[in-house]
Amino acid sequence: MTRNRTVTEIIRIDSYFDGTTYHRDGPYEIAITATRITAVQSCGSSLDSDSDRAHTATCYRAGFAMPGLVEGHAHLFLNGDDLDPASRAEFLKAPLDTKMVAARRNLRQSLEKGITLIRDAGDKFGVNHALRGEAVASATPLPAVRSAGLGIRRPGRYGAFMAYEAKDDAEIETVVSRIAAEGADDLKIIQTGIIDFVSGRVKGDPQFDLPALSLIVSAAKQRGLKTFAHCSGRAGLEVAVRAGVDSIEHGFFMNRETLQRMADLGTAWVPTFSPVHFQWTEPQIAGWDDATVGKLRSILDDHLAQVALADELGVNLVAGSDAGSQGVSHGSGLIDELYFMLDAGVSVASVLESATSRPRRCWGTNATALRRGATADIVLLKGNPFQDASHLRDIVAVFKDGVPVVVGTNQASHHG
């Protein structure tokens, strides 16, 4: 959206998080001209020039500001609020137009929760690539979409709705080339199956052994693609990290040795608590018995402990909810992930970094830190989450590319 560059908007806040550092000694002012932040400073100091104030269109007032949030793992075409397995299966057969309607709704819903960038983790229908293009072309600001297109898996193994098949080395090269040619931003690797909650273990052996997965990673790097692997269970995790994937998705049943290697290599981890947590909180939907509910709780408790250890060791934790999975809503699912990390004992600053600057740094995308010259993707909260974490849900306004696109029920005061 084109903006009048002679107009400056002012945000006044009591405190803010700039993407890495918490600033508590406010009040502060953030000035926005067009799509960029032109000043971040204590109230009382002058802006760039008197003319900036003379042309100020609107002044917003809120308790706290932070950069636009990043959803590290979502499936935009899926509706997480649809809890019926039969309905979800039938939706996969729906026409593309129907899937696009759902995806557009999920994209707008994400923005309302403060999300300005989403990494879509794959679908075979082309929804994610199409939605990425629509978001760029839209006259109304929408979250940017980082799209993986389709990923790569072994024939007959888990991942049919989001990956091409590759049975040998020659097909690996062919599939990776195809994914790159189709415009993927990242390469999604289906390294393991899903968790069997009844047994409390990952289903099946890893899909790719170390030589095959190393070939995938090498082929992706040659084509400028970062890699992220759907992976849980110690056997699959060990291979994935040793092969050099850039990010582990889900990562249940982690251990210290793997986490230490990830910290040493800079490998990111997107823990995605939400889908498993939903199974634990709503066991009647899947018909889980008490024994299975107990296993689900044990899996979650171990996951919390491993996330705490990952933070201690310096692993690049990235927030992602697997939104679109059963029971995981787009937008609010990401906020839930922040609370899970807080429950694990991760600091507020590190949690906010996991959903703002850290994923952007890991992916090599443009920063949206709250500093002069950065893109004005900003979330305003009613209160300070460093003082009360419940304020993470008290969103009063969201700026995307400098445009105030959401003002919530807890409205920020603003005037012309």
N, C-alpha and C positions, 0 to 999 in steps of 0.2 A: 504494500500500500504506500502511495506517495504522500509525504507529509510536507507541510509548509515549514521550511527550515528557519524562518524568522520567528517562529513561535517556540517558546520554552515553557514546559510544564514543570511544576515544582512538587516534589514529594517531601513532606516533613514527617520524620519518624523519631522515636525515642532511642532506638538502638537498631543495629543491623548486623547481618552476617554477609561478608563480601564474597564468599565462596571458599575461603580458607581461614579467615580471621573474624572473630566476634568483636564488634565495637559497641561498647555499652555506655559510654560517657556522653550521651546525647544532650539535647536534641541535635539532629542532623538534617541537612537538606540534600536531596538528590535532584539535579536539574536534567531534564531530557529535552533535546532538540532533535526533531525528526526521529530517526531510529536509534540515536546514540545517547549515552550518558555524557553530559558535558561538564558536570561537576558533582562531587560528593564531598561535603564539608560540614563543619559545625555551623549551626545557625548563628547568624550575626556577622560572619565573614561575607564579603561581597561575592557575587557570582562573576562570571567572566567579564561582564560589562553591564552598565546601567541599562542598556538597550535590551538585555536579556529579560530583566524584570519588567521593563516597559511593555514587552510583548508577551508576557506570561498569560496563557489562556486559562489555565486551571491550576489550583493548588490542592493537593491531596494530603490528608492527614491520617496516619495510622501509627500503631504502636511499634511495629517491627517490619523490616524489609529483608529480603534475601533474593538471590538470583532465581530465575525460572527453574522449576524442577525438571529433572530428567527421569523418565521411566525407562529402566534398563532392559526390560524384557516383557513384551506384550504381544498378543495376537489380536490385532485390531478388528478383524472380521468376525471374531467370536464374541458372543454376549455372555459374560460371566454371570449375569443375573438369572439366566435360564438354567434352572437346577435340574430339569428333567432329562435324564440320559437319552430317552427316546426322541425327545424334541431336539436335543443337540445333534443327535445322529442324523435326523431328518434335515436339519438346517444345512448340513454339509452337501446335501443334494439340491439345495435351492439355487435358483438362477444367480448369475453374477450380479445383476442389478439389485437383487435382494440383499446379497452380502455387502454390496457397496453402501446401501442405505444404512445397514447396521454399523459399518465401519465409520461412516461419516458421523453418526450419532456418538460413537465411542470416542472419536477424535475430539468433538466439541465437549463432551463430558470430561475428558482428560484436562482440557484447558481450564474448565471451571474449577478444577482442583489444583491449579497452579502449574500444570505440566506444560512446558513449552518445547520439549524435544522427546520423541519416543523412538526407541529401537524396536521395530517389529521383528519378531523372531521367526517369521516364516509362514507362508501358506502357498499351496500349489495352484491357487485360483487366480493369482495375479492381483489380488486386492491391495496388498501392501505397496507394490510398485505404482499402481494406479493412484492410490491415495497420496503417496509421496508427491506425485505430479500435481494433483489437485491442490495440495497444501501450498505448494510453491506458487501456483497460478491464482490462488484465491484472492479476491478483492478484500475479503474479511480475514484478518489474521487467524491462523490456525497453528497448532503445534507442528514443528518440523518433524518429518518422518525419516528415520534411518532404516532402510529396507533391505532385508536379506534375500528377498525373493524366495526361491526354494533352496534347501540345503542338500546335503549328501548323506546317504545311508547305504547299508548293505541290502541286497535283494531279500524281500520277504521279512525284513526286520522292522522294528518299531519306527514310526515316523512317516507313514504313507501320505498323510495330509500336508506334509511340509518339506518333502525332500525327493530328489532324484535318486535312482539306484546306481551303484557302481560295484561290479562284482570282482574286478581285478585292477592292476596298476594302469593298464591302458584306458580303462573306463574312468578311472579316477581323473586322469589328465583331461579326458574328454568332458566329463561332467563339470570339473572346475572351470574349464574354458567356457563352457556354455553358461554357467552361472555368472561369470564375469561379463560375458558378452551381453547378457540380458540386463545388466545394469545394477547388480547387487552392490550394496555398500559394504557388506561383510559376508563371510562364508560361514553358514551354519552347518555344524557337523553333529550328526546323531551318533554319539559314541556308545551309549548304553540304552537299555530299555527303561521302562518305568518301574516304580517300586511296587512290589506285591505286599500290600499292607497286612495281609493275613499272616504271611511268613515273616514279614519285617525285613525282607531282602530285595535287592534289585533283580528283576527278571532277566535271566540269560547272561551269557558272557559278553564282554565288550565287542562291539561290532567291528572295530578296526584294531589290529595289532600295532605294535610300535612302528615297524617299517611302513605299513600302509598309512597310518595316521601322520607320520613324518612326511611322507610324500604329499599328502593333502595339504599340510601346513606350508610346505615348500612351494607347491604349485600355486597356492593362494597368495603367498608373499610375492612371487614373481609377477602376479597380476595386480598387485597393490591392494589386496584384500586382507583385512584383519579376520581372525578366526575366533569363533566362539562355539563351545561344545556342550550340547545337552549330555550331562554326565553325572552319574551317581554311583556309589560303590567303590571300594578301595581299588579293585583291579582296574576299572575303567579310568578312575581318577589318576592313578599312577601313570598309565600310558599317556593320557591326555597332557599331563603336565610335562612329562619327559619329552613328548613330541613337540612341545613349544606352542600349544594353542595360546591365544591371547587372553581368553576368558573362559572360566568354568561356569556353566549355568546349572543351577539347582545344587549340585555338589553335596548331596546327603551322604552320610557315613564318611566324612572327612577324618583325617588324623594329623597329628603334629608333623610327622615327616613330610607329608605332602604339602601341608601349609607352609612349612619352612622353605621348601623348594619353590613354592609359589612366591613367597616373599622375596627370595633371592633373585628370581627371574622377572619379577614385576607382573606376574600373572594376576589378572583380575578375578574376582569371585562375585557372582550374583546369586545370593542364597535362596531367594524365592520361597519364603516360609508359607505364603498365603494358601496355595492349593492344599497342602498337607494339613494346615491348621483348620481349613474348612472341613476336611474329612473328619477331624477330631471333634469339632464343635457341633457338627450336624451328622452324626453317624447313622441316624435313621434313614437318611436319603439313600445311602448305599446299602443299608441293611447290615452294618458292622455289628458284631457281637462285642461283649465286654472285653474279651481277650484281644480282639483287634484294636479296640479303642485304647487299650493299655499299650499296645505296640506303637500306635500312632503317637501317644504321649511320650513314649521313650525316644522315638525318632526325633520329635520336636525338641525335647530336652537336650539330646545330644547335639542337635543342630545349634541350639543356643550356645552351648559350651564351646563348640568349634568356631562359631563366629566370634565369640569373646577372645579365643586364642588367636584367631586370624588377625583381629585388631591389635592385639598385644604384639604379634610378630611383625606387623607392618604390611600385611596383605592388602592389596587394593580392593577393598569392599565397595561394591556398586549396588545401589538399591534397584530392585526390579521385582515385580509382583507376579509375573506370568498372567497378567490380566487377560480375561477371556476364558481362562480355565473355569471349571465349574465352581461357582461361589465367589469368584474374584472379579469385582467390578472394576471397570476402567476408571482411573483417577483415584478413587478412594482406596483401591488395593495398594497403590504405592504408598499412601500415607500409613496404611497398616504396616507395611514393611519397615517404615522408619520406627514405628513403635516396637516392632519385634527386635530390631537392633538395639534400641534403648533398653529393652528387657534383658538383652544379653549383656548389658553393662558397657556398651559402646558410648562414648561421650557424645553430647549433643552436637558439638562442633564436627566430629568425625561423621556422625550420622547425616548431618546436613551436607557435608562435603560429598558423601556417597551419592547424593541425589542432585548435586549441582555441578561443581567444578571437576570432581574426580572422573566421572564417566566421560566428560568432554575431553579431559586430558588424555585418558586412556584411548579414546577413539580418534584423537587428533582433530577434533572439530573446533570451531570458533568458540572462544571463551565468552561467557556472559556474566563475568564477575561484576560486582558493584564497584566500578571504578571508572574514571574518566576515559572516554574513548570506546568503552565496551558497548555491545549491542544492548539495548534497553529491554531485556526480558527480566521482569521483576515481579515478585509476589509480595503483597502487603498483607500482614496479619494483624488481627486486632490487638494481640498481646505478644509478649516475648517468650518463645519456647524454651529459652535457656532458664527462665524462671518457672515456667509451667508448660510442660510438653503438650498439654491439651490444646494449646493455641495453634498447633500445627493444623488443626481442622478449622480454625477461625479465620478463613481467608476472606478478606474484604475487597481486594482488587487484584487483578492480574494485568500486567503490561506485556504485550508481545510486539517486538520490534518498535517499541515506543508508543504503541497504541493501547489505551486502557480498554480492554475487551470484556472484562468481567468486573462488576461491582456486586458483591454478595449481599446477603440479608444483614450481615454485620457491617453495614456500609461505612467505608471510609468517609470522613467529612471532606467535602471538596467544594470549591467555589471558583467562579470565573474572575 
